Amino acid sequence: MGALDKSQTAQAKDYENAIKFYSQAIELNPNNAIYYGNRSLAYLRTECYGYALGDATRAIELDKKYIKGYYRRAASNMALGKFRAALRDYETVSRASGMGQLPVP
């Protein structure tokens, strides 16, 4: 991926390379919720909502306290027209933000 690291890739809005980077990272460490969460965001930005949903769900399975996973799964479900599922996750995010854990998309 050249000189760009993972955070610079996402910040540069190079989501295709971010997807590749996180896919490689997941191959090396498949139990890291953050890798799945970050790839989920890249999939959201490229409108690959089914993949985004799958990665967000996997991130939550790996770490139930990973609030960004719930937020990204809710956004994926909204884009897919699954409004009740999205609402459940947004409620989880809302409860967590009430405890001082503000999510960042």
N, CA and C atoms as a LAMMPS dump frame, in Angstrom:
ITEM: TIMESTEP
0
ITEM: NUMBER OF ATOMS
315
ITEM: BOX BOUNDS ff ff ff
-5.0000000000000000e+02 5.0000000000000000e+02
-5.0000000000000000e+02 5.0000000000000000e+02
-5.0000000000000000e+02 5.0000000000000000e+02
ITEM: ATOMS id mol type element x y z
1 1 1 N 0.821 -1.176 0
2 1 2 C 0 0 0
3 1 3 C 0.868 1.244 0
4 2 1 N 2.129 1.105 -0.093
5 2 2 C 2.991 2.275 -0.169
6 2 3 C 3.208 2.914 1.176
7 3 1 N 3.371 4.224 1.152
8 3 2 C 3.715 4.959 2.359
9 3 3 C 2.515 5.219 3.261
10 4 1 N 1.321 4.972 2.774
11 4 2 C 0.138 5.249 3.586
12 4 3 C -0.076 4.155 4.616
13 5 1 N -0.292 4.545 5.853
14 5 2 C -0.685 3.547 6.842
15 5 3 C -2.207 3.504 6.886
16 6 1 N -2.751 2.645 7.74
17 6 2 C -4.198 2.443 7.748
18 6 3 C -4.981 3.704 8.04
19 7 1 N -4.551 4.511 8.995
20 7 2 C -5.316 5.704 9.333
21 7 3 C -5.212 6.758 8.245
22 8 1 N -4.063 6.892 7.63
23 8 2 C -3.914 7.855 6.543
24 8 3 C -4.75 7.444 5.34
25 9 1 N -4.845 6.156 5.097
26 9 2 C -5.638 5.663 3.975
27 9 3 C -7.098 6.037 4.165
28 10 1 N -7.635 5.803 5.348
29 10 2 C -9.029 6.144 5.617
30 10 3 C -9.236 7.652 5.581
31 11 1 N -8.308 8.403 6.147
32 11 2 C -8.431 9.855 6.156
33 11 3 C -8.361 10.427 4.747
34 12 1 N -7.609 9.787 3.861
35 12 2 C -7.491 10.248 2.481
36 12 3 C -8.696 9.81 1.649
37 13 1 N -9.628 9.122 2.281
38 13 2 C -10.828 8.614 1.628
39 13 3 C -10.495 7.641 0.508
40 14 1 N -9.43 6.915 0.697
41 14 2 C -9.019 5.867 -0.23
42 14 3 C -9.597 4.556 0.289
43 15 1 N -10.902 4.429 0.181
44 15 2 C -11.599 3.323 0.817
45 15 3 C -11.291 1.977 0.177
46 16 1 N -11.03 1.963 -1.112
47 16 2 C -10.687 0.696 -1.765
48 16 3 C -9.396 0.127 -1.176
49 17 1 N -8.394 0.98 -1.001
50 17 2 C -7.143 0.513 -0.394
51 17 3 C -7.322 0.214 1.086
52 18 1 N -8.198 0.95 1.746
53 18 2 C -8.481 0.658 3.154
54 18 3 C -9.086 -0.74 3.284
55 19 1 N -9.986 -1.087 2.376
56 19 2 C -10.587 -2.426 2.392
57 19 3 C -9.506 -3.485 2.213
58 20 1 N -8.609 -3.259 1.278
59 20 2 C -7.512 -4.213 1.054
60 20 3 C -6.623 -4.322 2.29
61 21 1 N -6.288 -3.171 2.872
62 21 2 C -5.422 -3.159 4.049
63 21 3 C -6.054 -3.94 5.195
64 22 1 N -7.316 -3.64 5.503
65 22 2 C -7.966 -4.312 6.627
66 22 3 C -8.228 -5.782 6.336
67 23 1 N -8.434 -6.132 5.085
68 23 2 C -8.578 -7.548 4.733
69 23 3 C -7.29 -8.302 5.036
70 24 1 N -6.16 -7.694 4.706
71 24 2 C -4.867 -8.307 5.019
72 24 3 C -4.657 -8.383 6.529
73 25 1 N -5.028 -7.32 7.23
74 25 2 C -4.876 -7.304 8.686
75 25 3 C -5.734 -8.392 9.33
76 26 1 N -6.941 -8.586 8.813
77 26 2 C -7.841 -9.613 9.344
78 26 3 C -7.277 -11.007 9.096
79 27 1 N -6.642 -11.208 7.951
80 27 2 C -6.007 -12.507 7.69
81 27 3 C -4.939 -12.807 8.735
82 28 1 N -4.211 -11.778 9.146
83 28 2 C -3.145 -11.954 10.13
84 28 3 C -3.676 -12.056 11.555
85 29 1 N -4.773 -11.36 11.835
86 29 2 C -5.34 -11.343 13.179
87 29 3 C -6.868 -11.325 13.07
88 30 1 N -7.484 -12.478 12.884
89 30 2 C -8.926 -12.53 12.658
90 30 3 C -9.781 -12.282 13.899
91 31 1 N -9.162 -12.033 15.027
92 31 2 C -9.92 -11.804 16.261
93 31 3 C -9.869 -10.358 16.729
94 32 1 N -9.562 -9.439 15.839
95 32 2 C -9.465 -8.028 16.183
96 32 3 C -10.73 -7.307 15.718
97 33 1 N -11.57 -6.922 16.657
98 33 2 C -12.841 -6.271 16.338
99 33 3 C -12.642 -4.957 15.596
100 34 1 N -11.605 -4.226 15.933
101 34 2 C -11.376 -2.919 15.31
102 34 3 C -11.109 -3.061 13.817
103 35 1 N -10.383 -4.087 13.421
104 35 2 C -10.132 -4.297 11.989
105 35 3 C -11.446 -4.499 11.236
106 36 1 N -12.33 -5.321 11.802
107 36 2 C -13.628 -5.534 11.162
108 36 3 C -14.456 -4.247 11.163
109 37 1 N -14.414 -3.519 12.261
110 37 2 C -15.16 -2.267 12.339
111 37 3 C -14.677 -1.242 11.33
112 38 1 N -13.374 -1.134 11.181
113 38 2 C -12.828 -0.168 10.228
114 38 3 C -13.102 -0.584 8.786
115 39 1 N -13.031 -1.879 8.515
116 39 2 C -13.361 -2.323 7.156
117 39 3 C -14.85 -2.122 6.892
118 40 1 N -15.667 -2.282 7.92
119 40 2 C -17.094 -2.018 7.785
120 40 3 C -17.337 -0.571 7.363
121 41 1 N -16.621 0.356 7.977
122 41 2 C -16.757 1.769 7.603
123 41 3 C -16.361 1.981 6.141
124 42 1 N -15.273 1.369 5.719
125 42 2 C -14.84 1.504 4.324
126 42 3 C -15.899 0.933 3.377
127 43 1 N -16.492 -0.19 3.757
128 43 2 C -17.565 -0.749 2.935
129 43 3 C -18.776 0.182 2.906
130 44 1 N -19.109 0.789 4.039
131 44 2 C -20.214 1.75 4.057
132 44 3 C -19.953 2.89 3.084
133 45 1 N -18.742 3.411 3.101
134 45 2 C -18.386 4.556 2.251
135 45 3 C -18.397 4.205 0.762
136 46 1 N -18.224 2.916 0.45
137 46 2 C -18.258 2.484 -0.948
138 46 3 C -19.618 1.875 -1.311
139 47 1 N -20.579 2.024 -0.409
140 47 2 C -21.956 1.575 -0.604
141 47 3 C -22.083 0.062 -0.777
142 48 1 N -21.176 -0.675 -0.17
143 48 2 C -21.247 -2.144 -0.133
144 48 3 C -21.878 -2.532 1.202
145 49 1 N -23.174 -2.282 1.316
146 49 2 C -23.842 -2.358 2.606
147 49 3 C -23.923 -3.765 3.183
148 50 1 N -24.061 -4.762 2.358
149 50 2 C -24.096 -6.134 2.857
150 50 3 C -22.781 -6.535 3.505
151 51 1 N -21.68 -6.186 2.857
152 51 2 C -20.363 -6.465 3.434
153 51 3 C -20.148 -5.649 4.71
154 52 1 N -20.604 -4.402 4.69
155 52 2 C -20.472 -3.553 5.876
156 52 3 C -21.233 -4.162 7.05
157 53 1 N -22.418 -4.658 6.772
158 53 2 C -23.237 -5.292 7.805
159 53 3 C -22.538 -6.519 8.376
160 54 1 N -21.997 -7.347 7.512
161 54 2 C -21.305 -8.549 7.968
162 54 3 C -20.107 -8.237 8.844
163 55 1 N -19.324 -7.248 8.426
164 55 2 C -18.142 -6.891 9.214
165 55 3 C -18.522 -6.25 10.543
166 56 1 N -19.535 -5.4 10.543
167 56 2 C -19.962 -4.78 11.799
168 56 3 C -20.472 -5.844 12.767
169 57 1 N -21.222 -6.796 12.253
170 57 2 C -21.727 -7.885 13.087
171 57 3 C -20.577 -8.706 13.658
172 58 1 N -19.588 -9.002 12.837
173 58 2 C -18.423 -9.767 13.318
174 58 3 C -17.679 -8.981 14.387
175 59 1 N -17.536 -7.675 14.203
176 59 2 C -16.861 -6.844 15.203
177 59 3 C -17.584 -6.928 16.548
178 60 1 N -18.901 -6.888 16.513
179 60 2 C -19.697 -6.971 17.742
180 60 3 C -19.563 -8.354 18.375
181 61 1 N -19.538 -9.393 17.558
182 61 2 C -19.35 -10.746 18.092
183 61 3 C -18.02 -10.864 18.832
184 62 1 N -17.01 -10.195 18.314
185 62 2 C -15.684 -10.257 18.93
186 62 3 C -15.575 -9.383 20.172
187 63 1 N -16.328 -8.277 20.196
188 63 2 C -16.25 -7.343 21.324
189 63 3 C -17.604 -6.676 21.512
190 64 1 N -18.376 -7.193 22.449
191 64 2 C -19.734 -6.682 22.697
192 64 3 C -19.75 -5.214 23.127
193 65 1 N -18.627 -4.698 23.587
194 65 2 C -18.558 -3.306 24.046
195 65 3 C -18.047 -2.351 22.966
196 66 1 N -17.834 -2.847 21.77
197 66 2 C -17.316 -2.037 20.666
198 66 3 C -18.478 -1.247 20.057
199 67 1 N -18.701 -0.042 20.572
200 67 2 C -19.865 0.765 20.22
201 67 3 C -19.878 1.142 18.743
202 68 1 N -18.723 1.396 18.179
203 68 2 C -18.68 1.744 16.754
204 68 3 C -19.245 0.614 15.895
205 69 1 N -19.088 -0.613 16.352
206 69 2 C -19.661 -1.741 15.619
207 69 3 C -21.177 -1.645 15.537
208 70 1 N -21.809 -1.293 16.655
209 70 2 C -23.263 -1.137 16.667
210 70 3 C -23.693 0.016 15.767
211 71 1 N -22.949 1.106 15.825
212 71 2 C -23.279 2.273 15
213 71 3 C -23.18 1.918 13.517
214 72 1 N -22.12 1.23 13.156
215 72 2 C -21.915 0.877 11.745
216 72 3 C -22.903 -0.184 11.28
217 73 1 N -23.27 -1.09 12.183
218 73 2 C -24.286 -2.074 11.814
219 73 3 C -25.635 -1.389 11.631
220 74 1 N -25.938 -0.424 12.481
221 74 2 C -27.186 0.324 12.33
222 74 3 C -27.212 1.073 11
223 75 1 N -26.112 1.722 10.654
224 75 2 C -26.045 2.453 9.384
225 75 3 C -26.207 1.499 8.202
226 76 1 N -25.608 0.327 8.302
227 76 2 C -25.736 -0.676 7.236
228 76 3 C -27.183 -1.133 7.104
229 77 1 N -27.802 -1.422 8.238
230 77 2 C -29.195 -1.858 8.21
231 77 3 C -30.113 -0.77 7.666
232 78 1 N -29.864 0.476 8.014
233 78 2 C -30.658 1.584 7.469
234 78 3 C -30.549 1.607 5.951
235 79 1 N -29.326 1.503 5.446
236 79 2 C -29.106 1.543 3.998
237 79 3 C -29.783 0.37 3.294
238 80 1 N -29.91 -0.743 3.996
239 80 2 C -30.544 -1.937 3.425
240 80 3 C -32.054 -1.972 3.661
241 81 1 N -32.587 -0.938 4.316
242 81 2 C -34.021 -0.879 4.572
243 81 3 C -34.483 -1.726 5.743
244 82 1 N -33.562 -2.149 6.583
245 82 2 C -33.889 -2.973 7.757
246 82 3 C -33.987 -2.049 8.977
247 83 1 N -35.082 -1.315 9.026
248 83 2 C -35.204 -0.226 9.985
249 83 3 C -35.337 -0.685 11.435
250 84 1 N -36.046 -1.766 11.682
251 84 2 C -36.18 -2.25 13.066
252 84 3 C -34.839 -2.707 13.618
253 85 1 N -34.081 -3.416 12.796
254 85 2 C -32.749 -3.862 13.226
255 85 3 C -31.849 -2.656 13.48
256 86 1 N -31.955 -1.658 12.614
257 86 2 C -31.158 -0.441 12.792
258 86 3 C -31.537 0.251 14.098
259 87 1 N -32.82 0.337 14.374
260 87 2 C -33.282 0.998 15.594
261 87 3 C -32.726 0.319 16.84
262 88 1 N -32.7 -1.001 16.853
263 88 2 C -32.151 -1.718 18.018
264 88 3 C -30.697 -1.319 18.266
265 89 1 N -29.918 -1.261 17.189
266 89 2 C -28.508 -0.895 17.36
267 89 3 C -28.346 0.575 17.725
268 90 1 N -29.162 1.445 17.142
269 90 2 C -29.088 2.862 17.519
270 90 3 C -29.453 3.046 18.992
271 91 1 N -30.391 2.248 19.49
272 91 2 C -30.733 2.313 20.916
273 91 3 C -29.55 1.876 21.773
274 92 1 N -28.826 0.856 21.34
275 92 2 C -27.623 0.416 22.058
276 92 3 C -26.59 1.533 22.079
277 93 1 N -26.401 2.183 20.946
278 93 2 C -25.453 3.302 20.857
279 93 3 C -25.894 4.432 21.775
280 94 1 N -27.182 4.72 21.782
281 94 2 C -27.707 5.801 22.615
282 94 3 C -27.489 5.52 24.099
283 95 1 N -27.743 4.288 24.513
284 95 2 C -27.513 3.936 25.919
285 95 3 C -26.035 4.077 26.274
286 96 1 N -25.161 3.647 25.386
287 96 2 C -23.718 3.735 25.64
288 96 3 C -23.264 5.185 25.688
289 97 1 N -23.822 6.021 24.83
290 97 2 C -23.41 7.426 24.824
291 97 3 C -23.874 8.122 26.095
292 98 1 N -24.94 7.62 26.691
293 98 2 C -25.39 8.155 27.967
294 98 3 C -24.433 7.823 29.093
295 99 1 N -23.566 6.829 28.864
296 99 2 C -22.565 6.444 29.856
297 99 3 C -21.208 7.058 29.537
298 100 1 N -21.186 8.026 28.617
299 100 2 C -19.935 8.704 28.308
300 100 3 C -19.1 8.051 27.238
301 101 1 N -19.65 7.068 26.539
302 101 2 C -18.923 6.4 25.459
303 101 3 C -19.463 6.9 24.124
304 102 1 N -19.085 8.089 23.727
305 102 2 C -19.601 8.653 22.488
306 102 3 C -18.964 7.981 21.28
307 103 1 N -19.782 7.461 20.374
308 103 2 C -19.235 6.799 19.188
309 103 3 C -18.822 7.794 18.118
310 104 1 N -17.896 7.36 17.322
311 104 2 C -17.479 8.126 16.153
312 104 3 C -17.743 7.246 14.954
313 105 1 N -18.496 7.754 13.975
314 105 2 C -18.834 6.917 12.82
315 105 3 C -17.593 6.367 12.199
